[in-house]
Amino acid sequence: MIQNIGVPGIILLLVIALVIFGPSKLPEIGRAFGTTLKEFKKSTKDLVSGDDEADEKKQNTLEKAEKKGNEHKI
């Protein structure tokens, strides 16, 4: 649905937002949106890197267990 908006649609949305919120409120809304987007990206990045760290810990644990198992066989 959003893919079909195009440039005229975006301009129309901006004009409607300007009429509804007024010119003094739009910069505040833009800053709040930018801050929210930045925090969302940071949280997403932390979650993804957290998954990578968890996978590395699992792999290290498995390798240690395999080494201990091989030591007992020798």
PyMOL commands that set and color helices and strands:
alter all, ss='L'
color gray80, all
select helices_A, chain A and resi 2-4+6-21+26-73
alter helices_A, ss='H'
color red, helices_A
deselect
rebuild
show_as cartoon
